């Protein structure tokens, strides 16, 4: 049997997501678009480091290293080690009847086996009860991880029927705090590690050096038994039947039929312009089921409508935007703004009619702008939240605020990059100095303060909690300041809404403006190119050198030009910035970080801050990264200024 026809646990998980994907995987003509993202997600979330941290709790463990795709060799090596009565193995391999798995950590004591699946996801060990909900089904979004473990146990039991296998998830404990400084930097990602995690541990590192554990083991035997006996993901097949179904189709290279729908949106086997050399599994599925030529599949989809309101329409076979009607959206107007359903219909109409013009609720936008107090203050934060904390006393995934930028727009139109803050010092907790610097900066005037989306309000709430539990001498003064510029998020027992509560510029966008160029996205990275595309004023202004603008900058040369054109179209100013993190595109890193539930925000800055916490980074590279961070964050607040200037000009 060819090793390429083995049903591995990664292929099993892929088939659970969509059985048809089994046919496309591991074929060069069907490129998997998620391969790079998977690495970056592990890098951003700290998955590689967490796995090595978990291994440190088993000092006698033996790691099976070598060629990942020499399945028989690693399985044979595992069999040899398992002859021992008691043994701990990292990445043991099991191969039987066309099924292949590798386990994160296996602890063997005679015939009693502990299967540990390590994840960088966090959980509250104090409050967790079960992953089975009140209806007796799997809940909480853990289905994929639990089915992964069930598949591992199933294969292990086939290999060793006499074993008593207990399964646990090894997770990051939200309730724990690290007791040592620099724990994160004990595990460095390298390109030449023999370990599958790609981690080089600090020389001489011992279990005692790690301090109190920030991991917890959550037993999932009940959940795995439910899967193996009832298979709630597929009521038509038992779990063994499901495994056999996937295995047989994969071995014979037979495509499994799966109905198309909104789940296709994130298909990793999608190529917008397929060729004979670069095929698109997505297009093949849609073309065959809808009896349409591949060229017509790129039409705007019903699920591309903002907030995906057309789920029932998809069930009725309306897959494209042009097939939707007002009845599918249940349009309901709201006073004083564009309602969500109205905005969705505007998107559909403009898309169908190929109308490129932006839409405004001008009267209400004018009222909104008139309510703002000049001078206007635009701020943006850069933060990081990692599984393994950088400093002692911190919880996993606790937020660190290490940078902000602050632009001011004055009544006469003058724009000043008034202030910025950046702290990337190794092992230094920045949050309290950060909030002090922000207080000093925003106290320069009493004008309105703007953020873009929820992140800044969330972060100052986090710092509020940290301050309450601190003994900082100016604690009360800083708490009072936070209350003036924010509102509580519900995390805090105290309720407040400050007189200078930060105004969410994204809400202004959503409530009064829609541009087809954004394709329904309201992120600042989508809105900025849209306003630059539409605004003659912005194009004329920002194609000039900075020295000729009524604008100051702390990080760009006087000769810098923020806006360049290509074939009559503006190029996003972000694209002109060199990468902050060497080897990776800034926007790609932003997208990956935004997709991670534990992190929420951060993007390229998150990666850069993490790198700067390692002492061995040379001063020259350290300075280059710092300069890149300063330019990037300054551009974030300047982008907000540009959006405001566009709205101001439109309202004239």
C-alpha positions in Angstrom: 0.0 0.0 0.0 1.3 3.5 -0.9 2.0 5.6 2.1 0.3 8.5 0.3 -3.0 6.7 0.5 -3.0 6.4 4.3 -5.8 8.1 6.2 -3.9 10.3 8.7 -5.5 12.2 11.5 -5.1 15.5 9.6 -6.9 14.0 6.6 -9.6 12.6 8.9 -10.1 16.1 10.3 -10.2 17.5 6.8 -12.9 15.0 5.8 -14.9 15.9 8.8 -14.9 19.5 7.7 -15.9 18.5 4.1 -15.6 14.9 2.8 -14.9 16.1 -0.7 -11.7 17.7 0.4 -10.1 14.2 0.8 -10.0 14.0 -3.0 -8.1 17.3 -3.4 -5.6 16.9 -0.6 -2.0 16.1 -1.2 -2.3 16.7 -5.0 0.1 19.3 -6.4 -2.5 20.5 -8.9 -4.8 21.4 -6.1 -2.8 23.8 -3.9 -3.9 24.0 -0.3 -4.1 27.7 0.4 -4.1 27.1 4.2 -0.7 25.5 4.5 1.2 28.7 5.2 -1.6 30.1 7.4 -1.4 26.9 9.6 2.2 27.6 10.3 1.6 31.2 11.1 -1.3 30.5 13.3 0.9 28.1 15.3 3.6 30.8 15.5 1.2 33.5 16.5 -0.8 31.5 19.1 2.3 29.9 20.6 1.2 26.3 19.7 4.7 25.1 19.1 6.0 26.6 22.3 3.1 25.2 24.3 3.8 21.7 23.0 7.4 21.9 24.1 6.3 23.3 27.5 4.0 20.3 28.0 6.8 17.9 27.1 9.0 19.5 29.8 6.5 18.1 32.4 7.7 14.7 31.4 11.5 14.9 31.7 12.0 11.2 30.9 10.1 11.4 27.6 11.6 10.2 24.4 10.9 12.2 21.2 10.5 10.3 17.9 12.3 12.5 15.4 13.1 12.3 11.7 11.2 12.2 8.4 7.5 13.0 9.0 6.5 11.0 5.9 8.4 7.8 6.6 5.4 6.4 8.2 6.6 2.8 8.6 10.0 3.9 10.2 8.4 6.1 12.9 5.8 3.4 13.6 8.5 0.8 14.0 10.4 3.1 16.3 7.3 3.5 18.4 6.8 -0.3 18.6 10.3 -0.7 19.9 9.8 1.9 22.7 6.4 0.4 23.7 8.1 -2.9 24.6 9.1 -1.1 27.8 6.8 -1.6 30.7 6.8 2.1 31.5 7.7 4.8 29.0 6.8 8.4 27.9 6.9 9.1 24.2 6.5 12.3 22.3 5.0 12.0 18.8 4.6 8.2 18.9 3.3 6.8 15.6 0.6 4.1 15.0 0.1 2.5 11.6 -2.6 -0.1 10.9 -4.9 -1.1 8.0 -4.3 2.2 6.1 -4.7 4.4 9.2 -1.9 6.5 10.6 -1.7 8.8 13.6 0.9 10.5 15.7 0.1 11.4 19.3 1.4 14.5 21.0 2.3 12.8 24.3 1.8 9.1 25.3 2.4 7.9 28.9 2.5 4.1 29.3 2.4 2.3 32.6 1.9 -1.3 31.8 -1.4 -1.6 29.8 -2.6 1.7 31.2 -2.2 4.4 28.7 -2.6 8.2 28.9 -3.1 10.0 25.6 -2.4 13.7 25.9 -3.4 16.0 23.1 -1.7 19.4 23.5 -3.4 22.6 22.3 -2.6 26.3 22.7 -6.3 27.0 23.4 -7.1 28.2 26.8 -9.7 27.0 29.4 -10.7 27.9 32.9 -9.7 24.8 34.9 -11.7 26.0 37.9 -15.0 26.4 36.1 -14.8 23.7 33.4 -17.3 20.8 33.9 -17.7 19.1 30.6 -17.7 19.5 26.8 -21.1 17.8 26.6 -23.9 20.3 26.8 -27.3 20.0 28.5 -28.8 18.3 25.4 -26.2 15.5 25.6 -24.3 16.8 22.5 -20.8 18.2 22.1 -20.7 21.9 22.6 -18.5 24.9 23.0 -16.7 24.7 19.7 -14.4 21.8 20.7 -15.9 19.2 18.3 -12.9 19.2 16.0 -10.4 18.7 18.8 -12.5 15.9 20.4 -13.0 14.0 17.1 -9.2 14.3 16.6 -8.6 12.5 19.9 -11.3 10.0 19.2 -9.6 9.0 15.9 -6.3 8.7 17.8 -7.8 6.4 20.4 -9.6 4.3 17.8 -6.4 3.7 15.9 -4.4 3.0 19.0 -7.0 0.5 20.2 -6.9 -1.3 16.9 -3.1 -1.7 17.3 -3.3 -2.7 21.0 -6.8 -4.0 21.9 -5.6 -4.9 25.4 -4.8 -1.3 26.3 -6.8 0.8 28.8 -6.6 4.2 27.2 -7.6 7.4 29.0 -7.6 10.6 27.0 -7.0 14.2 28.1 -6.6 17.6 26.5 -3.5 19.4 27.7 -4.5 23.1 27.6 -3.4 26.5 28.7 -5.0 27.4 32.0 -6.7 30.8 32.2 -6.7 30.6 35.9 -2.9 30.1 36.2 -0.1 32.7 36.4 3.5 32.2 35.5 5.9 32.5 38.4 9.0 33.2 36.3 10.2 36.0 34.0 11.0 35.2 30.4 9.2 31.9 30.2 8.1 32.6 26.7 11.7 33.1 25.5 12.8 29.7 26.8 11.3 28.2 23.6 12.6 29.7 20.4 11.3 28.8 17.0 14.2 27.8 14.7 14.5 26.6 11.2 16.9 23.7 11.9 15.3 21.8 14.8 15.0 18.0 14.7 11.8 18.3 16.6 8.5 18.5 14.6 7.6 21.6 16.7 10.6 23.4 15.3 11.5 24.6 18.8 15.0 25.1 20.3 14.8 25.1 24.1 17.0 27.3 26.2 20.3 25.6 27.0 20.2 23.7 30.3 16.5 24.3 30.8 15.0 22.1 33.5 11.5 21.5 34.8 12.3 23.6 37.9 13.2 26.6 35.7 9.6 26.7 34.5 8.1 27.6 37.9 4.4 27.0 38.5 2.6 25.2 35.6 0.3 27.3 33.4 -1.1 24.1 31.8 -3.9 21.8 32.9 -5.0 18.4 31.8 -8.8 18.1 31.1 -10.0 14.5 31.0 -12.3 13.8 28.0 -13.0 10.1 28.4 -16.7 10.8 28.6 -16.7 12.9 25.4 -14.6 10.4 23.5 -16.9 7.5 24.5 -19.8 9.6 23.2 -18.1 10.0 19.9 -17.0 6.4 19.6 -20.4 4.9 20.5 -22.9 7.5 19.1 -20.9 9.5 16.6 -23.0 12.7 16.9 -21.4 14.3 13.8 -23.0 11.7 11.5 -26.2 10.0 12.6 -26.2 7.8 9.5 -22.9 6.0 10.4 -21.2 4.6 13.4 -17.7 5.9 14.1 -16.0 2.8 12.7 -18.2 3.1 9.6 -17.3 6.7 9.2 -13.6 5.9 9.4 -14.0 3.1 6.9 -16.0 5.4 4.6 -13.2 8.0 4.5 -10.4 5.4 4.3 -11.9 3.5 1.4 -12.6 6.7 -0.6 -9.2 8.0 0.0 -7.4 4.8 -0.8 -9.3 4.5 -4.1 -9.0 8.2 -4.8 -12.7 8.5 -5.2 -14.4 11.8 -4.7 -17.1 12.0 -2.0 -20.2 14.1 -2.9 -20.9 17.0 -0.5 -23.6 19.5 -1.2 -22.3 23.0 -1.8 -23.3 25.8 0.6 -22.0 28.6 2.9 -19.4 26.1 4.3 -17.6 26.4 1.0 -16.7 30.0 1.7 -13.4 29.1 3.4 -12.4 26.3 1.1 -8.7 26.0 1.0 -8.7 24.3 -2.4 -9.9 27.4 -4.2 -8.0 29.1 -7.1 -9.9 32.1 -8.5 -8.4 31.6 -12.0 -8.0 27.8 -12.4 -5.9 26.3 -15.1 -4.9 22.8 -16.1 -1.8 23.2 -13.9 -3.5 25.0 -11.0 -6.9 23.5 -10.5 -9.7 24.7 -8.1 -11.5 22.1 -6.1 -14.0 24.7 -5.1 -14.9 25.5 -8.8 -15.1 21.9 -9.7 -17.7 21.2 -6.9 -19.8 24.3 -7.8 -19.6 23.7 -11.5 -20.6 20.1 -11.4 -23.5 20.6 -9.0 -24.9 23.8 -10.6 -24.2 22.7 -14.2 -22.4 25.9 -14.9 -19.2 26.6 -16.7 -16.2 27.2 -14.4 -16.0 30.8 -15.7 -19.4 31.6 -14.1 -18.6 30.4 -10.6 -16.7 33.6 -9.7 -20.0 35.5 -9.6 -20.6 37.2 -6.2 -22.0 34.6 -3.8 -25.0 35.0 -1.6 -22.8 34.3 1.4 -20.6 37.2 0.5 -23.2 39.6 1.7 -22.1 41.4 4.9 -23.1 39.4 8.0 -24.3 36.6 5.7 -28.1 37.1 6.0 -29.0 34.6 3.2 -28.6 31.3 5.0 -32.2 30.2 4.3 -31.8 31.4 0.7 -28.8 29.1 0.3 -30.9 26.2 1.6 -33.4 27.1 -1.2 -30.7 26.9 -3.8 -30.0 30.6 -4.2 -26.2 30.6 -4.3 -25.4 33.9 -6.0 -26.2 37.4 -5.1 -28.2 38.1 -8.2 -30.7 35.4 -7.1 -31.6 37.2 -3.8 -34.6 39.4 -3.4 -35.6 41.9 -0.7 -37.8 39.1 0.8 -34.7 37.1 1.6 -33.3 39.9 3.8 -36.4 41.0 5.7 -35.4 44.6 5.3 -36.1 46.8 8.3 -35.2 50.5 8.4 -33.8 52.2 11.6 -34.1 55.8 12.5 -31.0 58.0 12.2 -28.7 55.5 10.3 -28.5 52.8 7.6 -29.8 49.7 9.2 -28.0 46.4 8.8 -30.6 44.9 6.4 -30.6 48.2 4.4 -26.9 48.1 4.1 -27.0 44.5 3.0 -29.5 45.3 0.3 -27.4 48.3 -0.9 -24.4 45.9 -1.2 -26.5 43.5 -3.3 -28.0 46.1 -5.6 -24.6 47.8 -6.2 -23.0 44.5 -6.9 -25.6 43.2 -9.3 -25.9 46.5 -11.1 -22.1 46.9 -11.2 -22.5 50.4 -9.6 -19.2 51.5 -8.2 -20.4 54.7 -6.6 -20.4 54.9 -2.7 -23.6 55.4 -0.8 -24.0 57.9 2.0 -26.7 58.7 4.5 -25.5 62.3 4.2 -28.0 64.1 6.6 -27.2 61.8 9.5 -23.5 61.8 8.7 -23.5 65.6 8.9 -25.3 65.4 12.2 -22.7 62.9 13.5 -19.7 65.0 12.4 -21.3 68.1 13.9 -21.6 66.4 17.3 -17.8 65.9 17.5 -15.7 68.3 19.7 -12.7 69.8 18.0 -9.7 69.2 18.0 -10.2 65.6 17.1 -7.9 62.9 18.6 -7.3 59.6 16.7 -5.6 56.8 18.6 -4.5 53.2 17.8 -3.0 50.6 20.1 -0.7 47.7 19.3 -0.9 44.8 21.8 0.0 41.2 22.2 -1.5 38.3 24.0 0.4 35.0 24.0 -0.1 31.6 25.5 3.1 31.5 27.4 3.5 34.9 29.2 6.6 37.1 28.9 6.6 38.2 32.5 6.0 36.7 35.9 2.6 37.2 37.5 0.8 37.2 34.1 -2.0 34.9 33.0 -1.8 33.1 29.6 -3.2 35.3 26.9 -3.3 38.3 29.2 -3.0 41.5 27.1 0.2 43.6 26.9 -0.2 47.1 25.5 3.1 48.1 24.2 2.5 50.9 21.6 0.1 53.6 20.6 0.0 56.4 18.1 -1.9 59.7 18.5 -2.9 62.1 15.7 -4.7 65.4 16.2 -6.8 67.2 13.7 -7.3 70.9 14.5 -10.2 73.2 13.5 -8.2 74.8 10.7 -7.5 71.4 9.1 -4.0 71.1 10.4 -2.9 67.5 11.2 -0.3 66.8 13.8 1.2 63.4 14.7 1.2 64.6 18.2 2.6 61.6 20.2 3.5 58.0 20.2 4.6 55.3 22.7 6.6 52.2 22.2 8.0 49.8 24.8 9.7 46.7 23.6 12.2 46.3 26.5 12.9 42.7 27.4 10.9 41.5 30.4 9.3 44.9 31.1 5.6 45.0 31.8 4.5 48.0 29.8 0.8 48.5 30.6 0.9 51.0 33.4 3.5 53.2 31.7 1.5 52.9 28.5 -1.7 54.2 30.2 0.3 57.0 31.9 1.7 58.1 28.5 -1.8 57.9 26.9 -3.2 60.0 29.8 -0.5 62.7 29.2 -1.1 62.7 25.5 -4.9 62.9 25.6 -4.9 65.5 28.3 -3.5 68.1 25.9 -7.0 69.0 24.8 -10.6 68.2 25.5 -11.6 67.2 22.0 -13.3 64.0 20.9 -11.3 60.8 20.9 -11.6 58.2 18.1 -10.7 54.5 17.9 -11.4 52.1 15.1 -13.6 49.2 16.3 -13.6 47.7 19.8 -10.0 46.9 20.5 -8.9 50.1 22.3 -11.9 50.1 24.6 -11.3 46.4 25.4 -7.6 47.0 26.2 -8.2 50.0 28.6 -10.7 47.8 30.4 -8.1 45.1 30.7 -5.6 47.6 32.1 -8.3 48.9 34.5 -8.6 45.4 36.0 -4.8 45.1 36.2 -4.6 48.5 38.0 -7.3 47.6 40.5 -5.2 44.6 41.6 -1.9 46.6 41.7 -0.2 48.8 44.2 0.8 51.6 41.8 1.0 54.9 43.6 -1.1 56.7 41.0 -3.6 53.9 40.7 -6.7 55.9 41.4 -5.7 58.7 39.1 -5.2 56.2 36.2 -8.5 54.5 37.0 -10.3 57.8 36.8 -8.7 58.6 33.5 -9.7 55.3 32.0 -13.3 55.9 33.1 -13.3 59.3 31.3 -12.3 57.9 27.9 -14.1 54.5 27.8 -17.1 52.5 28.9 -17.0 49.3 30.9 -17.3 46.0 28.9 -19.2 44.0 31.4 -16.0 42.4 32.7 -15.9 44.9 35.6 -18.3 45.0 38.5 -18.4 48.8 38.1 -20.4 50.5 35.4 -19.3 53.7 33.7 -19.4 55.6 30.4 -17.0 58.4 30.3 -17.7 62.0 29.1 -14.9 61.5 26.5 -15.8 57.9 25.8 -13.9 57.0 22.6 -16.0 57.3 19.5 -15.8 54.2 17.2 -15.0 55.4 13.7 -16.0 52.0 12.3 -19.5 52.6 13.6 -19.6 55.9 11.7 -18.6 53.9 8.6 -21.2 51.2 9.1 -24.0 53.6 10.0 -23.7 56.1 7.2 -21.5 54.8 4.4 -21.1 51.9 2.0 -18.6 51.6 -0.8 -18.7 48.6 -3.3 -14.9 48.6 -3.4 -14.9 47.1 0.1 -17.0 44.0 -0.8 -18.8 44.4 2.4 -15.8 44.5 4.7 -15.5 47.3 7.3 -11.9 46.8 8.4 -9.7 49.9 8.2 -7.5 48.0 5.7 -10.6 47.8 3.4 -12.1 51.2 4.0 -8.9 53.2 3.5 -8.4 52.0 -0.1 -12.1 52.7 -0.8 -12.0 56.3 0.4 -8.7 56.9 -1.5 -10.3 55.5 -4.6 -13.4 57.8 -4.3 -11.9 61.0 -3.1 -10.3 63.5 -5.5 -9.4 65.6 -2.4 -7.4 62.8 -0.7 -5.7 61.9 -4.0 -4.6 65.4 -4.7 -3.5 66.0 -1.1 -1.6 62.8 -0.3 0.2 62.4 -3.7 2.3 65.4 -2.5 5.5 65.0 -0.5 5.0 65.2 3.3 6.9 68.5 3.4 4.2 70.1 1.3 1.3 69.0 3.5 -0.2 70.7 6.5 0.8 67.6 8.4 3.6 66.6 10.8 5.1 63.1 11.2 7.4 61.5 13.7 8.6 58.6 11.5 8.4 59.5 7.8 10.9 61.7 5.9 9.9 65.0 4.5 10.1 63.5 1.0 7.8 60.7 1.8 4.7 60.3 -0.4 1.8 58.5 1.3 -0.2 57.8 -1.8 1.0 56.5 -5.1 -1.1 55.6 -8.1 -0.9 52.7 -10.5 -3.0 52.7 -13.8 -5.1 55.5 -12.3 -5.9 53.5 -9.1 -4.5 54.4 -5.6 -2.2 51.9 -4.0 -2.9 51.4 -0.3 -0.2 53.3 1.8 0.2 50.1 3.8 1.6 48.3 0.8 4.4 50.8 0.5 5.7 49.9 4.0 8.5 47.3 4.2 7.6 44.2 6.3 8.0 44.6 10.0 8.6 40.9 10.5 11.3 39.7 8.0 10.1 37.3 5.4 6.3 37.8 5.9 3.9 40.3 4.4 2.4 42.6 7.0 -1.2 42.2 5.7 -0.8 38.4 5.7 0.2 38.5 9.4 -2.7 40.8 10.2 -5.2 38.4 8.6 -3.8 35.4 10.5 -3.8 37.1 13.8 -7.3 38.5 13.3 -8.5 34.9 12.7 -7.3 33.6 16.0 -9.9 33.6 18.8 -7.4 33.8 21.6 -5.6 36.8 20.2 -8.3 38.9 18.5 -5.9 41.6 17.3 -2.3 42.5 16.8 -1.1 41.3 13.4 2.4 42.1 12.3 3.2 44.0 15.5 2.4 40.9 17.6 5.0 38.9 15.8 7.6 41.7 16.0 7.1 42.3 19.8 7.6 38.6 20.4 10.8 38.6 18.5 12.2 41.6 20.3 11.8 39.8 23.7 14.7 37.5 22.7 18.0 38.9 24.0 20.0 37.5 21.1 18.3 39.7 18.5 21.1 42.0 17.2 20.8 45.7 17.9 20.7 46.6 14.2 17.8 44.3 13.6 16.1 45.4 16.8 16.3 49.0 15.7 14.9 48.2 12.3 11.9 46.4 13.8 11.2 49.2 16.2 11.3 51.8 13.3 9.0 49.5 11.4 6.5 49.4 14.3 6.5 53.1 14.7 5.8 53.7 11.0 3.1 51.1 10.9 1.3 52.4 14.0 1.5 56.0 12.8 0.0 55.0 9.5 -2.9 53.4 11.4 -4.0 56.7 13.0 -3.2 58.6 9.8 -5.6 56.2 8.0 -8.3 57.2 10.5 -7.6 60.9 9.8 -7.9 60.2 6.0 -11.3 58.6 6.5 -12.4 61.5 8.6 -11.2 64.0 6.0 -13.1 62.1 3.3 -16.3 62.3 5.3 -15.7 66.0 6.1 -15.3 66.8 2.4 -18.3 64.8 1.4 -20.5 66.6 4.0 -19.4 70.0 2.6 
